[in-house]
Amino acid sequence: MTIERNILCLNNSTLRSLPPAIRRPRYDRAQTQSRMVHIGAGGFNRSHLAVYLDDLLEFKDEPRWGELGIGLMPGDKQIHRALLSQDWLYGVLEMDADQASYRIVGSLTGHLFAPESTEAVVKGMTAPECSIISLTVTEGGYFFNDASGKFDCEDPDVRHDLEHPTTPRTWMGYVAAAAERRRLSGRGPFTLLSCDNLQHNGTAARKALAAFTAMRSDALTQWIETNVSFPSSMVDRITPRTTDEHLALIHDRFGIDDRSPVACEPFRQWVLEDRFISGRPAWERVGAHMTADVAPYEKTKMRLLNGGHSSLGYVGDLLGFSTIADAASDAQLQSLLIGYMKEARITVPTLPGIDLNDYTATVVRRFSNPAIRDQVARICSDGCAKMDKFLAPVLADLLAAGASARFASFVVASWLHYLRGADEHGRQMILSDPMLPSLSRFIVGGCADASLALEARPALHEIARAYPLFPAQVQASLDRLRTGGVRQALEWLLKQESAG
């Protein structure tokens, strides 16, 4: 005889009926205030910032900091409907190699789908209790041209917001509308906090908003300069897209019908510059690190974790691996990752609370987590930008110090070999990179002459001019990849390292 399991729909009324193993809010959600408004309350925000808030709300002596989520994009409408049906509750599925845990987060005080609730969004941002407006809008949401670095004032959505300020589409349009209302009403200052995986994200947010308001109102621009702070933050938690498999796991193992869960790894990190003009939650009580300057922490993450991703990505795709976990679990590829990080860590600072031995070991463990099916193709996308941001600074510092750069040079060569667009099994790969045309001479030439690619990328070209050993190392690795394939080239590299 089959016994039907009682499946609970997630909402306020069912919280007390959840199985004891499921962590749920133990605070009075009715007392939580929308002291933060977050634009882009998708998967990452709800696995990261909202979880830190949820943890902090468990402290009875802390102010009731909650988050009003805002969705700008068409796909956010589905999130809005799901959260509405669940009284703004949702679950976080933390997945490790051999276990999964599930908790309910209650720090959302509401969620608005901005295209259908424009006035409500602006009111939320100008409410007396709102002290922080935060963002996760992706790197492209700042409207800077990748090639020139200039603000794209001709973007259709930017033009729309300048011409129709009462019906904005972008985060800048909404924040400018709220700032203008605060200015005129004497409502007071606020903090704009970027949580995007973007270097100097606070500076990027300030520059984007200033460029936008400069085309709208000098008085507003001046008010923002005086009354808005823009701390940078460094965020880290791998949060893949929620799949039907995740929904089924929550349903079958935990007995919950959750319409908008997020799945993530157990690891999380958050470093914030302590520059909040109108107060902030005591995030340091729940594991965040407050600092005067986030840049050294960004450097460590970008050079070790992001650069480490690239060290696995291109060879992984060439060998036919679909996920980073599969690539990182391969003995040769893991040795490549460790070798790259051994070089790169020479170029990062010593920081309070960060042991580089632990950090690099944690990176290997995180990448090898089979429950986090992070796609190799995602890591390989936008290769030109990743070489500029993650690899070139490491190479420049290593070569300037006279240190070995064998592994970092090999990663560049693997990227160049990847640009052939076919893996070692003959499978065609889709190359996703808006700056790919800059490498047309190299690609048309059969991806054989590394100098053609290095000359085309300014950051790499500068290194090649200063250190002739670098292009020679890249060419030697590229030649081995072309003639013997990834496995033989890796074997050669690892033997070179062991021989000193």
C-alpha positions in Angstrom: 0.0 0.0 0.0 1.4 3.4 -1.0 1.1 6.2 1.6 0.6 9.7 0.1 2.8 12.3 1.7 1.1 15.5 2.8 2.7 18.3 0.7 2.5 21.8 2.3 2.1 24.9 0.2 4.5 27.5 1.5 2.9 30.6 3.2 2.5 32.2 6.6 -0.2 29.9 7.7 1.9 26.7 7.1 5.1 27.9 8.8 4.4 26.2 12.1 3.5 22.9 10.3 6.8 22.5 8.6 8.9 19.6 9.5 11.2 20.4 12.5 14.4 19.9 10.4 13.5 22.9 8.2 14.7 26.2 9.6 12.1 28.9 9.4 11.8 32.5 10.7 11.5 32.6 14.5 10.8 36.3 14.6 7.6 38.2 14.1 7.5 39.1 10.4 4.7 41.6 11.0 7.3 43.8 12.8 9.8 43.8 9.9 10.1 47.1 8.1 11.0 47.8 4.5 14.2 49.7 5.5 15.9 48.4 2.3 14.5 48.4 -1.3 16.3 46.0 -3.5 16.2 46.3 -7.3 16.6 42.9 -9.0 15.4 40.4 -6.3 16.3 37.4 -8.4 18.1 34.3 -7.4 21.4 35.8 -6.2 19.9 38.5 -4.1 17.6 36.0 -2.4 20.5 33.6 -1.7 22.8 36.3 -0.4 21.7 39.7 0.9 18.2 38.5 1.9 19.7 35.6 3.8 22.1 37.9 5.8 19.0 40.0 6.7 17.1 36.9 7.7 19.9 35.8 10.0 20.1 39.2 11.5 16.4 39.4 12.2 16.9 36.4 14.6 18.6 38.9 17.0 15.9 40.4 19.1 18.0 43.4 20.0 18.5 44.4 16.3 16.3 46.9 14.4 13.8 45.2 12.1 15.6 45.6 8.8 13.6 43.9 6.0 13.8 44.1 2.2 11.2 45.2 -0.3 12.1 43.5 -3.6 11.7 45.1 -7.0 11.6 43.3 -10.3 12.3 45.3 -13.5 12.6 42.6 -16.1 9.7 40.7 -17.8 10.9 37.5 -16.3 10.5 39.0 -12.8 6.7 38.9 -13.2 6.7 35.1 -12.6 8.9 35.6 -9.4 6.4 38.3 -8.2 3.4 36.1 -8.7 5.1 33.2 -6.9 6.2 35.2 -4.0 2.8 36.9 -3.6 1.2 33.5 -3.4 3.6 32.6 -0.6 3.3 35.7 1.5 6.8 36.8 0.3 8.3 33.6 1.8 10.7 31.4 -0.2 13.1 28.6 0.5 16.9 28.4 0.1 18.2 25.0 -1.0 21.9 24.7 0.0 23.5 21.8 -1.9 26.8 20.2 -1.1 28.5 17.1 -2.5 26.7 14.6 -0.2 23.8 16.5 1.3 21.2 19.2 0.8 19.6 21.4 3.4 16.5 23.7 3.1 15.5 26.8 5.0 12.7 29.3 4.8 13.7 33.0 4.5 11.3 35.6 5.8 13.2 38.9 5.4 11.3 40.0 2.3 8.5 42.4 3.3 7.1 42.4 -0.2 7.9 42.4 -3.9 6.7 44.7 -6.7 6.8 44.1 -10.4 7.9 47.6 -11.4 6.3 47.8 -14.9 2.9 47.4 -13.3 3.6 49.3 -10.0 5.7 52.3 -10.9 4.3 54.7 -8.3 4.5 52.0 -5.6 8.1 51.4 -6.3 9.0 55.2 -6.1 6.9 55.4 -2.9 8.9 52.5 -1.4 12.1 54.2 -2.2 11.0 57.5 -0.6 9.3 56.1 2.5 10.6 57.5 5.8 11.9 54.1 6.9 13.9 53.4 3.6 17.6 54.1 4.2 19.2 51.8 1.6 18.4 51.1 -2.0 20.4 48.1 -3.2 21.0 46.6 -6.7 21.7 43.4 -8.5 21.2 44.3 -12.1 24.2 42.5 -13.7 27.2 44.2 -15.3 25.3 45.2 -18.4 22.8 47.1 -16.2 25.2 49.9 -15.7 25.1 50.9 -19.4 28.9 51.3 -19.9 30.3 50.5 -23.3 32.8 47.6 -23.0 35.1 49.0 -25.6 35.2 52.7 -24.6 34.2 52.5 -21.0 31.8 55.4 -21.5 28.2 55.6 -20.4 25.8 54.7 -23.2 23.5 57.6 -23.2 21.9 56.5 -26.5 20.6 53.2 -25.1 16.8 53.1 -25.9 15.9 52.5 -22.2 18.1 55.3 -21.0 16.6 57.7 -23.6 13.1 56.6 -22.6 13.7 57.3 -19.0 15.1 60.8 -19.8 12.1 61.6 -22.0 9.5 59.9 -19.7 10.7 60.4 -16.1 7.3 59.3 -14.6 7.4 55.9 -16.3 11.0 54.7 -15.9 12.4 51.4 -17.1 15.9 51.4 -15.7 17.1 51.3 -12.1 18.6 54.8 -12.7 15.2 56.1 -13.8 13.6 54.8 -10.6 16.4 55.9 -8.3 16.5 59.4 -9.9 12.7 59.7 -9.5 13.0 58.7 -5.8 16.0 61.1 -5.2 14.1 64.0 -6.8 11.1 63.3 -4.6 13.3 63.1 -1.6 15.1 66.4 -2.6 11.8 68.3 -3.0 10.2 66.9 0.2 13.3 67.2 2.4 13.0 63.5 3.1 16.8 63.0 3.6 19.8 61.0 2.4 20.1 57.3 1.5 22.7 54.8 0.5 22.9 53.2 -2.9 24.5 49.8 -2.4 25.5 47.7 -5.4 25.7 44.0 -4.9 26.7 43.1 -8.4 29.7 40.9 -9.2 31.5 43.9 -10.6 34.8 45.4 -9.5 34.4 48.8 -7.8 30.6 48.3 -8.1 29.9 51.3 -5.8 31.9 53.6 -8.1 30.2 52.1 -11.1 26.8 52.8 -9.6 27.8 56.4 -8.7 29.2 57.1 -12.2 26.1 55.6 -14.0 23.7 57.5 -11.9 25.7 60.8 -12.2 25.9 60.4 -16.0 22.2 59.8 -16.2 21.1 62.7 -13.9 23.5 65.1 -15.6 21.3 64.8 -18.6 18.2 65.4 -16.5 18.9 68.0 -13.8 21.9 69.8 -12.4 20.1 70.4 -9.1 19.3 66.7 -8.7 22.9 65.7 -9.6 24.2 68.1 -6.9 21.7 66.8 -4.3 22.8 63.2 -5.0 26.5 64.2 -4.7 25.8 65.5 -1.2 23.1 63.1 0.0 23.8 59.7 -1.4 26.7 57.3 -0.4 27.9 54.6 -2.8 29.8 51.9 -0.9 31.4 49.2 -2.9 30.9 45.6 -1.9 32.3 42.2 -2.8 29.8 39.4 -3.1 30.4 35.7 -3.5 28.0 32.7 -3.5 27.5 30.4 -6.5 23.8 30.5 -7.2 22.8 28.5 -10.3 19.4 28.9 -12.0 16.7 27.1 -10.2 15.6 24.0 -12.2 12.7 21.6 -12.2 15.1 19.1 -10.5 15.5 21.5 -7.6 11.7 22.0 -7.3 11.2 18.2 -7.3 13.9 17.7 -4.7 12.2 20.2 -2.4 8.8 18.6 -3.0 9.9 15.0 -2.5 12.5 15.3 0.2 11.1 18.1 2.3 7.4 17.9 1.5 7.1 21.6 0.4 5.5 23.1 -2.6 7.8 26.1 -3.1 7.1 28.1 -6.2 10.1 30.4 -6.1 13.0 28.7 -4.2 16.7 29.5 -4.9 19.5 26.9 -5.0 23.0 27.7 -4.0 26.2 26.4 -2.5 26.8 26.5 1.3 29.7 29.0 1.0 28.9 32.7 1.1 31.1 35.8 1.5 30.3 39.5 1.7 32.7 42.3 2.2 31.3 45.9 2.4 32.8 49.3 2.6 31.4 50.9 5.8 30.1 54.1 4.2 26.4 54.2 4.8 25.1 57.8 5.1 21.8 56.9 6.8 22.4 53.8 8.9 22.8 50.1 8.1 22.1 46.6 9.5 24.8 45.1 11.7 25.7 42.6 9.0 29.0 41.9 10.8 27.0 40.0 13.4 26.1 37.4 10.8 29.4 36.9 9.0 29.8 39.9 6.7 33.1 41.8 6.8 33.0 45.6 7.1 36.1 47.5 5.8 37.3 50.9 4.8 38.4 49.6 1.4 37.0 46.6 -0.5 39.5 46.7 -3.3 42.1 44.3 -1.8 39.3 41.7 -1.2 38.1 42.2 -4.8 41.6 41.6 -6.1 41.9 38.3 -4.1 38.6 37.1 -5.4 39.1 38.1 -9.0 42.6 36.7 -9.3 42.0 33.4 -7.5 38.4 32.5 -7.9 37.5 34.2 -11.2 40.8 33.5 -12.7 40.6 30.0 -11.4 37.2 29.6 -13.2 38.9 30.6 -16.5 41.8 28.2 -15.9 39.2 25.4 -15.9 36.7 26.7 -18.4 38.5 26.6 -21.7 40.3 23.3 -21.3 37.1 21.9 -19.8 35.0 22.9 -22.8 37.7 21.6 -25.2 37.6 18.2 -23.4 33.8 18.1 -23.6 33.0 18.7 -19.9 29.6 20.4 -19.4 29.9 21.5 -15.8 32.7 23.1 -13.7 32.3 20.4 -11.1 33.1 17.7 -13.7 36.1 19.7 -14.9 37.4 20.4 -11.4 37.1 16.7 -10.4 39.4 15.7 -13.3 42.9 15.1 -11.9 44.8 16.9 -14.6 42.4 19.9 -14.6 42.5 20.2 -10.9 46.3 20.2 -11.0 46.0 23.1 -13.5 43.7 25.0 -11.2 46.0 24.5 -8.2 49.1 25.4 -10.3 47.4 28.6 -11.5 46.3 29.7 -8.0 49.8 28.9 -6.7 51.1 31.5 -9.2 48.3 34.0 -8.7 48.4 34.1 -4.9 51.8 35.7 -5.1 50.1 38.8 -6.6 47.3 39.2 -3.9 47.7 41.0 -0.6 47.6 39.5 2.9 44.3 40.4 4.4 42.8 40.1 7.9 40.6 37.0 8.3 41.8 35.4 5.0 44.2 32.5 5.1 45.3 32.0 1.5 45.9 28.3 2.0 42.3 27.9 3.3 41.0 30.2 0.6 42.6 28.2 -2.3 41.6 24.9 -0.8 38.0 26.2 -0.5 38.0 27.3 -4.1 38.9 23.7 -5.2 36.2 22.3 -3.0 33.6 24.7 -4.2 34.4 24.1 -7.9 34.3 20.4 -7.3 30.8 20.4 -5.7 28.8 18.1 -8.0 25.5 19.5 -6.7 26.2 22.9 -8.2 25.9 22.3 -11.9 27.6 25.5 -13.0 27.9 25.4 -16.7 31.3 25.5 -18.4 29.8 27.5 -21.3 28.9 30.3 -18.9 32.4 30.5 -17.6 33.8 30.6 -21.1 31.6 33.4 -22.3 33.0 37.0 -22.6 36.5 35.7 -22.8 38.1 39.0 -24.0 36.7 40.8 -20.9 37.8 38.0 -18.6 41.3 37.9 -20.0 41.5 41.7 -19.4 40.1 41.7 -15.9 41.3 38.4 -14.4 44.4 37.1 -16.2 46.2 40.2 -17.5 46.7 41.8 -14.0 48.1 38.5 -12.7 50.5 38.1 -15.6 51.7 41.7 -15.3 52.4 41.4 -11.6 54.1 38.0 -12.0 56.3 39.1 -14.8 57.2 42.4 -13.1 58.3 40.4 -10.1 60.4 38.0 -12.2 58.1 35.1 -11.0 57.0 32.1 -13.0 53.9 32.6 -15.2 53.7 29.2 -16.9 50.2 28.4 -15.7 48.7 31.8 -16.3 50.3 31.9 -19.8 48.9 28.4 -20.5 45.4 29.7 -19.5 45.7 32.4 -22.1 46.8 29.9 -24.7 43.9 27.6 -23.8 41.5 30.5 -24.5 43.1 31.1 -27.8 42.9 27.5 -28.8 39.2 27.4 -27.7 38.5 30.2 -30.2 38.6 27.6 -33.0 35.0 26.9 -32.0 35.3 23.1 -31.9 36.2 20.7 -29.1 38.5 17.7 -29.3 35.6 15.5 -30.2 34.6 17.7 -33.2 31.6 19.2 -31.4 30.9 22.8 -32.5 30.9 25.2 -29.6 28.9 28.5 -29.5 31.3 31.3 -28.8 29.6 34.1 -26.8 31.7 37.2 -26.7 30.7 40.7 -27.9 34.4 41.6 -28.4 35.2 38.7 -30.7 35.5 40.8 -33.8 38.6 42.3 -32.4 40.3 38.9 -32.8 39.2 38.4 -36.4 42.8 38.3 -37.8 43.8 35.7 -35.4 40.6 33.6 -36.0 40.8 33.9 -39.8 44.4 32.9 -39.6 43.4 29.5 -38.1 44.0 30.5 -34.4 47.7 29.6 -34.9 49.6 32.8 -34.4 49.3 34.0 -30.8 50.9 37.3 -31.6 47.9 38.3 -33.7 45.6 37.9 -30.7 47.9 39.4 -28.2 48.3 42.5 -30.4 44.5 42.9 -30.7 43.9 43.0 -26.9 45.4 46.2 -25.4 46.0 44.7 -21.9 47.8 41.6 -23.2 49.6 43.6 -25.9 51.1 45.9 -23.3 52.4 42.8 -21.4 53.8 41.2 -24.5 55.7 44.4 -25.4 57.2 44.7 -21.9 58.1 41.0 -21.4 59.1 39.1 -24.6 59.1 35.8 -22.6 55.3 36.1 -22.3 54.3 35.8 -26.0 56.9 33.0 -26.4 55.3 31.1 -23.5 51.8 31.5 -24.9 52.9 30.5 -28.4 54.7 27.4 -27.1 51.6 26.3 -25.1 49.3 27.1 -28.1 51.5 25.0 -30.4 51.3 22.0 -28.0 47.5 22.3 -27.7 47.2 22.4 -31.5 49.5 19.5 -32.2 49.0 17.1 -29.3 45.7 18.2 -27.8 44.7 19.3 -24.3 45.8 16.1 -22.4 49.3 16.1 -23.8 49.7 19.8 -23.4 48.7 19.6 -19.8 51.0 16.7 -19.2 53.9 18.7 -20.6 52.9 21.8 -18.4 52.7 19.8 -15.2 56.1 18.0 -15.9 57.7 21.5 -16.5 56.4 22.6 -13.2 57.5 19.6 -11.3 61.0 19.9 -12.9 61.1 23.5 -11.7 
